[in-house]
Amino acid sequence: MERYGTALGDSLNGAGITAAWSGAYYLVNWRRAFPARGRSFTSFLVVQFALFNGFVYGSYYFLDADTARRSQV
């Protein structure tokens, strides 16, 4: 998804889309992924990676200097 935004020349929008989808994936799947419930450790890592991905792209979207570009509409 972020590749689409980057291909259009809008990396800021691509980062926002990726952060939103990663956060949504984490919110939907976080309870099912805990190894204490007998789930695999791989699913736990995937959910944690989604959380990390959301933070990385979300920080780019919300905290980068490029955000001033959105206010110049």
HTML snippet that shows the backbone in 3Dmol.js (N, CA, C, O; Angstrom):
<script src="https://3Dmol.org/build/3Dmol-min.js"></script>
<div id="view" style="width:600px;height:400px;position:relative"></div>
<script>
const pdb = `
ATOM      1  N   MET A   1       0.811  -1.188   0.000  1.00  0.00           N
ATOM      2  CA  MET A   1       0.000   0.000   0.000  1.00  0.00           C
ATOM      3  C   MET A   1       0.853   1.248   0.000  1.00  0.00           C
ATOM      4  O   MET A   1       0.565   2.216  -0.705  1.00  0.00           O
ATOM      5  N   GLU A   2       1.894   1.218   0.789  1.00  0.00           N
ATOM      6  CA  GLU A   2       2.752   2.381   0.808  1.00  0.00           C
ATOM      7  C   GLU A   2       3.476   2.513  -0.519  1.00  0.00           C
ATOM      8  O   GLU A   2       3.836   3.618  -0.925  1.00  0.00           O
ATOM      9  N   ARG A   3       3.688   1.411  -1.188  1.00  0.00           N
ATOM     10  CA  ARG A   3       4.323   1.442  -2.504  1.00  0.00           C
ATOM     11  C   ARG A   3       3.469   2.236  -3.496  1.00  0.00           C
ATOM     12  O   ARG A   3       4.010   2.963  -4.328  1.00  0.00           O
ATOM     13  N   TYR A   4       2.176   2.109  -3.420  1.00  0.00           N
ATOM     14  CA  TYR A   4       1.280   2.857  -4.299  1.00  0.00           C
ATOM     15  C   TYR A   4       1.404   4.358  -4.054  1.00  0.00           C
ATOM     16  O   TYR A   4       1.488   5.142  -4.999  1.00  0.00           O
ATOM     17  N   GLY A   5       1.415   4.747  -2.803  1.00  0.00           N
ATOM     18  CA  GLY A   5       1.569   6.163  -2.488  1.00  0.00           C
ATOM     19  C   GLY A   5       2.922   6.694  -2.906  1.00  0.00           C
ATOM     20  O   GLY A   5       3.029   7.827  -3.375  1.00  0.00           O
ATOM     21  N   THR A   6       3.953   5.887  -2.741  1.00  0.00           N
ATOM     22  CA  THR A   6       5.284   6.310  -3.134  1.00  0.00           C
ATOM     23  C   THR A   6       5.397   6.400  -4.648  1.00  0.00           C
ATOM     24  O   THR A   6       6.030   7.314  -5.175  1.00  0.00           O
ATOM     25  N   ALA A   7       4.777   5.444  -5.354  1.00  0.00           N
ATOM     26  CA  ALA A   7       4.819   5.468  -6.817  1.00  0.00           C
ATOM     27  C   ALA A   7       4.130   6.710  -7.373  1.00  0.00           C
ATOM     28  O   ALA A   7       4.507   7.206  -8.434  1.00  0.00           O
ATOM     29  N   LEU A   8       3.138   7.207  -6.671  1.00  0.00           N
ATOM     30  CA  LEU A   8       2.460   8.433  -7.097  1.00  0.00           C
ATOM     31  C   LEU A   8       3.213   9.685  -6.680  1.00  0.00           C
ATOM     32  O   LEU A   8       2.822  10.795  -7.040  1.00  0.00           O
ATOM     33  N   GLY A   9       4.295   9.513  -5.919  1.00  0.00           N
ATOM     34  CA  GLY A   9       5.062  10.658  -5.453  1.00  0.00           C
ATOM     35  C   GLY A   9       4.556  11.229  -4.146  1.00  0.00           C
ATOM     36  O   GLY A   9       4.942  12.335  -3.769  1.00  0.00           O
ATOM     37  N   ASP A  10       3.710  10.510  -3.454  1.00  0.00           N
ATOM     38  CA  ASP A  10       3.137  10.993  -2.200  1.00  0.00           C
ATOM     39  C   ASP A  10       3.490  10.027  -1.079  1.00  0.00           C
ATOM     40  O   ASP A  10       2.647   9.247  -0.635  1.00  0.00           O
ATOM     41  N   SER A  11       4.739  10.078  -0.621  1.00  0.00           N
ATOM     42  CA  SER A  11       5.189   9.151   0.417  1.00  0.00           C
ATOM     43  C   SER A  11       4.510   9.419   1.754  1.00  0.00           C
ATOM     44  O   SER A  11       4.374   8.507   2.569  1.00  0.00           O
ATOM     45  N   LEU A  12       4.092  10.630   1.985  1.00  0.00           N
ATOM     46  CA  LEU A  12       3.412  10.955   3.243  1.00  0.00           C
ATOM     47  C   LEU A  12       2.070  10.238   3.340  1.00  0.00           C
ATOM     48  O   LEU A  12       1.751   9.666   4.382  1.00  0.00           O
ATOM     49  N   ASN A  13       1.296  10.261   2.288  1.00  0.00           N
ATOM     50  CA  ASN A  13       0.014   9.573   2.277  1.00  0.00           C
ATOM     51  C   ASN A  13       0.208   8.056   2.363  1.00  0.00           C
ATOM     52  O   ASN A  13      -0.561   7.370   3.037  1.00  0.00           O
ATOM     53  N   GLY A  14       1.226   7.537   1.687  1.00  0.00           N
ATOM     54  CA  GLY A  14       1.515   6.105   1.760  1.00  0.00           C
ATOM     55  C   GLY A  14       1.870   5.669   3.174  1.00  0.00           C
ATOM     56  O   GLY A  14       1.465   4.595   3.618  1.00  0.00           O
ATOM     57  N   ALA A  15       2.625   6.501   3.878  1.00  0.00           N
ATOM     58  CA  ALA A  15       2.970   6.187   5.265  1.00  0.00           C
ATOM     59  C   ALA A  15       1.734   6.207   6.159  1.00  0.00           C
ATOM     60  O   ALA A  15       1.616   5.387   7.070  1.00  0.00           O
ATOM     61  N   GLY A  16       0.827   7.124   5.910  1.00  0.00           N
ATOM     62  CA  GLY A  16      -0.403   7.181   6.698  1.00  0.00           C
ATOM     63  C   GLY A  16      -1.279   5.966   6.468  1.00  0.00           C
ATOM     64  O   GLY A  16      -1.863   5.435   7.413  1.00  0.00           O
ATOM     65  N   ILE A  17      -1.380   5.520   5.227  1.00  0.00           N
ATOM     66  CA  ILE A  17      -2.177   4.337   4.907  1.00  0.00           C
ATOM     67  C   ILE A  17      -1.573   3.104   5.564  1.00  0.00           C
ATOM     68  O   ILE A  17      -2.296   2.291   6.139  1.00  0.00           O
ATOM     69  N   THR A  18      -0.260   2.958   5.484  1.00  0.00           N
ATOM     70  CA  THR A  18       0.406   1.803   6.082  1.00  0.00           C
ATOM     71  C   THR A  18       0.253   1.799   7.591  1.00  0.00           C
ATOM     72  O   THR A  18       0.021   0.746   8.184  1.00  0.00           O
ATOM     73  N   ALA A  19       0.377   2.950   8.219  1.00  0.00           N
ATOM     74  CA  ALA A  19       0.215   3.038   9.671  1.00  0.00           C
ATOM     75  C   ALA A  19      -1.208   2.679  10.080  1.00  0.00           C
ATOM     76  O   ALA A  19      -1.410   1.987  11.078  1.00  0.00           O
ATOM     77  N   ALA A  20      -2.184   3.140   9.325  1.00  0.00           N
ATOM     78  CA  ALA A  20      -3.574   2.841   9.654  1.00  0.00           C
ATOM     79  C   ALA A  20      -3.884   1.350   9.510  1.00  0.00           C
ATOM     80  O   ALA A  20      -4.529   0.767  10.381  1.00  0.00           O
ATOM     81  N   TRP A  21      -3.438   0.741   8.436  1.00  0.00           N
ATOM     82  CA  TRP A  21      -3.706  -0.693   8.246  1.00  0.00           C
ATOM     83  C   TRP A  21      -2.942  -1.548   9.248  1.00  0.00           C
ATOM     84  O   TRP A  21      -3.461  -2.566   9.706  1.00  0.00           O
ATOM     85  N   SER A  22      -1.723  -1.158   9.595  1.00  0.00           N
ATOM     86  CA  SER A  22      -0.970  -1.912  10.601  1.00  0.00           C
ATOM     87  C   SER A  22      -1.633  -1.817  11.965  1.00  0.00           C
ATOM     88  O   SER A  22      -1.711  -2.806  12.693  1.00  0.00           O
ATOM     89  N   GLY A  23      -2.106  -0.638  12.309  1.00  0.00           N
ATOM     90  CA  GLY A  23      -2.815  -0.471  13.577  1.00  0.00           C
ATOM     91  C   GLY A  23      -4.112  -1.256  13.616  1.00  0.00           C
ATOM     92  O   GLY A  23      -4.462  -1.839  14.642  1.00  0.00           O
ATOM     93  N   ALA A  24      -4.827  -1.272  12.497  1.00  0.00           N
ATOM     94  CA  ALA A  24      -6.072  -2.043  12.431  1.00  0.00           C
ATOM     95  C   ALA A  24      -5.798  -3.532  12.554  1.00  0.00           C
ATOM     96  O   ALA A  24      -6.538  -4.241  13.237  1.00  0.00           O
ATOM     97  N   TYR A  25      -4.754  -4.015  11.910  1.00  0.00           N
ATOM     98  CA  TYR A  25      -4.393  -5.436  12.010  1.00  0.00           C
ATOM     99  C   TYR A  25      -4.045  -5.797  13.446  1.00  0.00           C
ATOM    100  O   TYR A  25      -4.446  -6.848  13.945  1.00  0.00           O
ATOM    101  N   TYR A  26      -3.297  -4.919  14.108  1.00  0.00           N
ATOM    102  CA  TYR A  26      -2.945  -5.178  15.496  1.00  0.00           C
ATOM    103  C   TYR A  26      -4.181  -5.216  16.390  1.00  0.00           C
ATOM    104  O   TYR A  26      -4.310  -6.111  17.226  1.00  0.00           O
ATOM    105  N   LEU A  27      -5.086  -4.261  16.225  1.00  0.00           N
ATOM    106  CA  LEU A  27      -6.276  -4.221  17.069  1.00  0.00           C
ATOM    107  C   LEU A  27      -7.171  -5.447  16.877  1.00  0.00           C
ATOM    108  O   LEU A  27      -7.791  -5.914  17.832  1.00  0.00           O
ATOM    109  N   VAL A  28      -7.240  -5.961  15.671  1.00  0.00           N
ATOM    110  CA  VAL A  28      -8.090  -7.117  15.394  1.00  0.00           C
ATOM    111  C   VAL A  28      -7.465  -8.409  15.909  1.00  0.00           C
ATOM    112  O   VAL A  28      -8.189  -9.292  16.370  1.00  0.00           O
ATOM    113  N   ASN A  29      -6.141  -8.545  15.843  1.00  0.00           N
ATOM    114  CA  ASN A  29      -5.496  -9.831  16.096  1.00  0.00           C
ATOM    115  C   ASN A  29      -4.655  -9.927  17.359  1.00  0.00           C
ATOM    116  O   ASN A  29      -4.011 -10.955  17.571  1.00  0.00           O
ATOM    117  N   TRP A  30      -4.629  -8.910  18.204  1.00  0.00           N
ATOM    118  CA  TRP A  30      -3.694  -8.954  19.324  1.00  0.00           C
ATOM    119  C   TRP A  30      -4.044 -10.018  20.359  1.00  0.00           C
ATOM    120  O   TRP A  30      -3.142 -10.611  20.951  1.00  0.00           O
ATOM    121  N   ARG A  31      -5.306 -10.270  20.589  1.00  0.00           N
ATOM    122  CA  ARG A  31      -5.673 -11.273  21.599  1.00  0.00           C
ATOM    123  C   ARG A  31      -5.402 -12.694  21.139  1.00  0.00           C
ATOM    124  O   ARG A  31      -5.046 -13.558  21.940  1.00  0.00           O
ATOM    125  N   ARG A  32      -5.571 -12.931  19.854  1.00  0.00           N
ATOM    126  CA  ARG A  32      -5.371 -14.279  19.328  1.00  0.00           C
ATOM    127  C   ARG A  32      -3.918 -14.692  19.244  1.00  0.00           C
ATOM    128  O   ARG A  32      -3.631 -15.877  19.079  1.00  0.00           O
ATOM    129  N   ALA A  33      -2.997 -13.759  19.350  1.00  0.00           N
ATOM    130  CA  ALA A  33      -1.598 -14.051  19.074  1.00  0.00           C
ATOM    131  C   ALA A  33      -0.757 -14.390  20.288  1.00  0.00           C
ATOM    132  O   ALA A  33       0.411 -14.745  20.130  1.00  0.00           O
ATOM    133  N   PHE A  34      -1.296 -14.296  21.485  1.00  0.00           N
ATOM    134  CA  PHE A  34      -0.462 -14.536  22.660  1.00  0.00           C
ATOM    135  C   PHE A  34      -0.100 -16.008  22.810  1.00  0.00           C
ATOM    136  O   PHE A  34      -0.981 -16.867  22.771  1.00  0.00           O
ATOM    137  N   PRO A  35       1.189 -16.309  22.983  1.00  0.00           N
ATOM    138  CA  PRO A  35       1.636 -17.701  23.092  1.00  0.00           C
ATOM    139  C   PRO A  35       1.101 -18.406  24.343  1.00  0.00           C
ATOM    140  O   PRO A  35       1.047 -19.636  24.370  1.00  0.00           O
ATOM    141  N   ALA A  36       0.710 -17.666  25.366  1.00  0.00           N
ATOM    142  CA  ALA A  36       0.203 -18.285  26.591  1.00  0.00           C
ATOM    143  C   ALA A  36      -1.098 -19.038  26.343  1.00  0.00           C
ATOM    144  O   ALA A  36      -1.461 -19.914  27.128  1.00  0.00           O
ATOM    145  N   ARG A  37      -1.794 -18.717  25.282  1.00  0.00           N
ATOM    146  CA  ARG A  37      -3.050 -19.388  24.962  1.00  0.00           C
ATOM    147  C   ARG A  37      -2.837 -20.599  24.057  1.00  0.00           C
ATOM    148  O   ARG A  37      -3.804 -21.169  23.552  1.00  0.00           O
ATOM    149  N   GLY A  38      -1.610 -20.987  23.851  1.00  0.00           N
ATOM    150  CA  GLY A  38      -1.335 -22.141  23.011  1.00  0.00           C
ATOM    151  C   GLY A  38      -1.155 -21.802  21.542  1.00  0.00           C
ATOM    152  O   GLY A  38      -1.088 -22.702  20.704  1.00  0.00           O
ATOM    153  N   ARG A  39      -1.076 -20.535  21.221  1.00  0.00           N
ATOM    154  CA  ARG A  39      -0.875 -20.119  19.838  1.00  0.00           C
ATOM    155  C   ARG A  39       0.608 -20.216  19.491  1.00  0.00           C
ATOM    156  O   ARG A  39       1.460 -20.350  20.369  1.00  0.00           O
ATOM    157  N   SER A  40       0.889 -20.147  18.224  1.00  0.00           N
ATOM    158  CA  SER A  40       2.285 -20.241  17.810  1.00  0.00           C
ATOM    159  C   SER A  40       3.006 -18.924  18.075  1.00  0.00           C
ATOM    160  O   SER A  40       2.401 -17.852  18.105  1.00  0.00           O
ATOM    161  N   PHE A  41       4.283 -19.036  18.260  1.00  0.00           N
ATOM    162  CA  PHE A  41       5.103 -17.866  18.512  1.00  0.00           C
ATOM    163  C   PHE A  41       5.222 -17.010  17.260  1.00  0.00           C
ATOM    164  O   PHE A  41       5.441 -15.802  17.351  1.00  0.00           O
ATOM    165  N   THR A  42       5.080 -17.622  16.103  1.00  0.00           N
ATOM    166  CA  THR A  42       5.163 -16.882  14.843  1.00  0.00           C
ATOM    167  C   THR A  42       4.024 -15.874  14.718  1.00  0.00           C
ATOM    168  O   THR A  42       4.241 -14.742  14.285  1.00  0.00           O
ATOM    169  N   SER A  43       2.826 -16.276  15.092  1.00  0.00           N
ATOM    170  CA  SER A  43       1.709 -15.333  15.017  1.00  0.00           C
ATOM    171  C   SER A  43       1.911 -14.178  15.993  1.00  0.00           C
ATOM    172  O   SER A  43       1.525 -13.048  15.697  1.00  0.00           O
ATOM    173  N   PHE A  44       2.502 -14.442  17.132  1.00  0.00           N
ATOM    174  CA  PHE A  44       2.824 -13.388  18.086  1.00  0.00           C
ATOM    175  C   PHE A  44       3.810 -12.394  17.480  1.00  0.00           C
ATOM    176  O   PHE A  44       3.657 -11.183  17.640  1.00  0.00           O
ATOM    177  N   LEU A  45       4.825 -12.912  16.782  1.00  0.00           N
ATOM    178  CA  LEU A  45       5.805 -12.033  16.153  1.00  0.00           C
ATOM    179  C   LEU A  45       5.195 -11.197  15.030  1.00  0.00           C
ATOM    180  O   LEU A  45       5.548 -10.030  14.860  1.00  0.00           O
ATOM    181  N   VAL A  46       4.284 -11.790  14.269  1.00  0.00           N
ATOM    182  CA  VAL A  46       3.648 -11.046  13.180  1.00  0.00           C
ATOM    183  C   VAL A  46       2.819  -9.892  13.731  1.00  0.00           C
ATOM    184  O   VAL A  46       2.843  -8.790  13.183  1.00  0.00           O
ATOM    185  N   VAL A  47       2.097 -10.138  14.793  1.00  0.00           N
ATOM    186  CA  VAL A  47       1.272  -9.078  15.388  1.00  0.00           C
ATOM    187  C   VAL A  47       2.157  -7.991  15.988  1.00  0.00           C
ATOM    188  O   VAL A  47       1.839  -6.807  15.881  1.00  0.00           O
ATOM    189  N   GLN A  48       3.244  -8.372  16.607  1.00  0.00           N
ATOM    190  CA  GLN A  48       4.156  -7.376  17.161  1.00  0.00           C
ATOM    191  C   GLN A  48       4.848  -6.584  16.054  1.00  0.00           C
ATOM    192  O   GLN A  48       5.121  -5.395  16.217  1.00  0.00           O
ATOM    193  N   PHE A  49       5.133  -7.241  14.928  1.00  0.00           N
ATOM    194  CA  PHE A  49       5.699  -6.535  13.792  1.00  0.00           C
ATOM    195  C   PHE A  49       4.698  -5.517  13.233  1.00  0.00           C
ATOM    196  O   PHE A  49       5.093  -4.429  12.814  1.00  0.00           O
ATOM    197  N   ALA A  50       3.432  -5.858  13.224  1.00  0.00           N
ATOM    198  CA  ALA A  50       2.408  -4.914  12.763  1.00  0.00           C
ATOM    199  C   ALA A  50       2.375  -3.686  13.673  1.00  0.00           C
ATOM    200  O   ALA A  50       2.232  -2.560  13.197  1.00  0.00           O
ATOM    201  N   LEU A  51       2.506  -3.903  14.971  1.00  0.00           N
ATOM    202  CA  LEU A  51       2.541  -2.782  15.913  1.00  0.00           C
ATOM    203  C   LEU A  51       3.768  -1.910  15.669  1.00  0.00           C
ATOM    204  O   LEU A  51       3.672  -0.683  15.643  1.00  0.00           O
ATOM    205  N   PHE A  52       4.914  -2.547  15.491  1.00  0.00           N
ATOM    206  CA  PHE A  52       6.150  -1.816  15.211  1.00  0.00           C
ATOM    207  C   PHE A  52       6.039  -1.044  13.896  1.00  0.00           C
ATOM    208  O   PHE A  52       6.445   0.115  13.810  1.00  0.00           O
ATOM    209  N   ASN A  53       5.492  -1.692  12.889  1.00  0.00           N
ATOM    210  CA  ASN A  53       5.303  -1.065  11.584  1.00  0.00           C
ATOM    211  C   ASN A  53       4.386   0.161  11.700  1.00  0.00           C
ATOM    212  O   ASN A  53       4.639   1.197  11.085  1.00  0.00           O
ATOM    213  N   GLY A  54       3.332   0.029  12.488  1.00  0.00           N
ATOM    214  CA  GLY A  54       2.436   1.156  12.706  1.00  0.00           C
ATOM    215  C   GLY A  54       3.127   2.326  13.382  1.00  0.00           C
ATOM    216  O   GLY A  54       2.878   3.480  13.033  1.00  0.00           O
ATOM    217  N   PHE A  55       3.992   2.042  14.348  1.00  0.00           N
ATOM    218  CA  PHE A  55       4.721   3.111  15.019  1.00  0.00           C
ATOM    219  C   PHE A  55       5.723   3.787  14.089  1.00  0.00           C
ATOM    220  O   PHE A  55       5.845   5.012  14.092  1.00  0.00           O
ATOM    221  N   VAL A  56       6.436   2.996  13.298  1.00  0.00           N
ATOM    222  CA  VAL A  56       7.446   3.569  12.410  1.00  0.00           C
ATOM    223  C   VAL A  56       6.798   4.465  11.353  1.00  0.00           C
ATOM    224  O   VAL A  56       7.197   5.617  11.182  1.00  0.00           O
ATOM    225  N   TYR A  57       5.804   3.936  10.649  1.00  0.00           N
ATOM    226  CA  TYR A  57       5.164   4.730   9.614  1.00  0.00           C
ATOM    227  C   TYR A  57       4.283   5.827  10.208  1.00  0.00           C
ATOM    228  O   TYR A  57       4.141   6.894   9.611  1.00  0.00           O
ATOM    229  N   GLY A  58       3.701   5.580  11.356  1.00  0.00           N
ATOM    230  CA  GLY A  58       2.907   6.610  12.008  1.00  0.00           C
ATOM    231  C   GLY A  58       3.757   7.781  12.472  1.00  0.00           C
ATOM    232  O   GLY A  58       3.336   8.934  12.381  1.00  0.00           O
ATOM    233  N   SER A  59       4.959   7.486  12.973  1.00  0.00           N
ATOM    234  CA  SER A  59       5.846   8.579  13.372  1.00  0.00           C
ATOM    235  C   SER A  59       6.297   9.380  12.165  1.00  0.00           C
ATOM    236  O   SER A  59       6.463  10.596  12.253  1.00  0.00           O
ATOM    237  N   TYR A  60       6.495   8.709  11.041  1.00  0.00           N
ATOM    238  CA  TYR A  60       6.829   9.447   9.822  1.00  0.00           C
ATOM    239  C   TYR A  60       5.657  10.320   9.395  1.00  0.00           C
ATOM    240  O   TYR A  60       5.848  11.459   8.969  1.00  0.00           O
ATOM    241  N   TYR A  61       4.469   9.798   9.506  1.00  0.00           N
ATOM    242  CA  TYR A  61       3.284  10.542   9.083  1.00  0.00           C
ATOM    243  C   TYR A  61       2.994  11.730   9.995  1.00  0.00           C
ATOM    244  O   TYR A  61       2.691  12.822   9.514  1.00  0.00           O
ATOM    245  N   PHE A  62       3.086  11.524  11.310  1.00  0.00           N
ATOM    246  CA  PHE A  62       2.697  12.567  12.248  1.00  0.00           C
ATOM    247  C   PHE A  62       3.833  13.495  12.671  1.00  0.00           C
ATOM    248  O   PHE A  62       3.586  14.659  12.987  1.00  0.00           O
ATOM    249  N   LEU A  63       5.068  13.004  12.682  1.00  0.00           N
ATOM    250  CA  LEU A  63       6.149  13.782  13.275  1.00  0.00           C
ATOM    251  C   LEU A  63       7.182  14.297  12.279  1.00  0.00           C
ATOM    252  O   LEU A  63       8.052  15.080  12.662  1.00  0.00           O
ATOM    253  N   ASP A  64       7.117  13.890  11.037  1.00  0.00           N
ATOM    254  CA  ASP A  64       8.140  14.290  10.078  1.00  0.00           C
ATOM    255  C   ASP A  64       7.948  15.738   9.652  1.00  0.00           C
ATOM    256  O   ASP A  64       6.868  16.310   9.796  1.00  0.00           O
ATOM    257  N   ALA A  65       8.988  16.298   9.140  1.00  0.00           N
ATOM    258  CA  ALA A  65       8.923  17.700   8.684  1.00  0.00           C
ATOM    259  C   ALA A  65       8.034  17.827   7.447  1.00  0.00           C
ATOM    260  O   ALA A  65       7.590  18.927   7.119  1.00  0.00           O
ATOM    261  N   ASP A  66       7.775  16.736   6.768  1.00  0.00           N
ATOM    262  CA  ASP A  66       6.913  16.768   5.593  1.00  0.00           C
ATOM    263  C   ASP A  66       5.454  17.092   5.939  1.00  0.00           C
ATOM    264  O   ASP A  66       4.672  17.427   5.049  1.00  0.00           O
ATOM    265  N   THR A  67       5.087  16.998   7.195  1.00  0.00           N
ATOM    266  CA  THR A  67       3.683  17.235   7.560  1.00  0.00           C
ATOM    267  C   THR A  67       3.277  18.671   7.297  1.00  0.00           C
ATOM    268  O   THR A  67       2.085  18.958   7.188  1.00  0.00           O
ATOM    269  N   ALA A  68       4.218  19.568   7.195  1.00  0.00           N
ATOM    270  CA  ALA A  68       3.885  20.956   6.876  1.00  0.00           C
ATOM    271  C   ALA A  68       3.302  21.051   5.470  1.00  0.00           C
ATOM    272  O   ALA A  68       2.574  21.992   5.152  1.00  0.00           O
ATOM    273  N   ARG A  69       3.624  20.081   4.645  1.00  0.00           N
ATOM    274  CA  ARG A  69       3.102  20.069   3.279  1.00  0.00           C
ATOM    275  C   ARG A  69       1.589  19.924   3.264  1.00  0.00           C
ATOM    276  O   ARG A  69       0.929  20.467   2.378  1.00  0.00           O
ATOM    277  N   ARG A  70       1.021  19.195   4.237  1.00  0.00           N
ATOM    278  CA  ARG A  70      -0.424  19.009   4.285  1.00  0.00           C
ATOM    279  C   ARG A  70      -1.159  20.306   4.592  1.00  0.00           C
ATOM    280  O   ARG A  70      -2.290  20.494   4.144  1.00  0.00           O
ATOM    281  N   SER A  71      -0.543  21.191   5.340  1.00  0.00           N
ATOM    282  CA  SER A  71      -1.223  22.415   5.746  1.00  0.00           C
ATOM    283  C   SER A  71      -1.131  23.514   4.689  1.00  0.00           C
ATOM    284  O   SER A  71      -1.723  24.578   4.868  1.00  0.00           O
ATOM    285  N   GLN A  72      -0.416  23.288   3.610  1.00  0.00           N
ATOM    286  CA  GLN A  72      -0.256  24.289   2.574  1.00  0.00           C
ATOM    287  C   GLN A  72      -1.233  24.101   1.424  1.00  0.00           C
ATOM    288  O   GLN A  72      -0.932  24.477   0.291  1.00  0.00           O
ATOM    289  N   VAL A  73      -2.374  23.537   1.691  1.00  0.00           N
ATOM    290  CA  VAL A  73      -3.365  23.284   0.645  1.00  0.00           C
ATOM    291  C   VAL A  73      -4.098  24.548   0.283  1.00  0.00           C
ATOM    292  O   VAL A  73      -4.973  24.528  -0.582  1.00  0.00           O
TER     293      VAL A  73
END
`;
const viewer = $3Dmol.createViewer("view");
viewer.addModel(pdb, "pdb");
viewer.setStyle({}, {cartoon: {color: "spectrum"}});
viewer.zoomTo();
viewer.render();
</script>
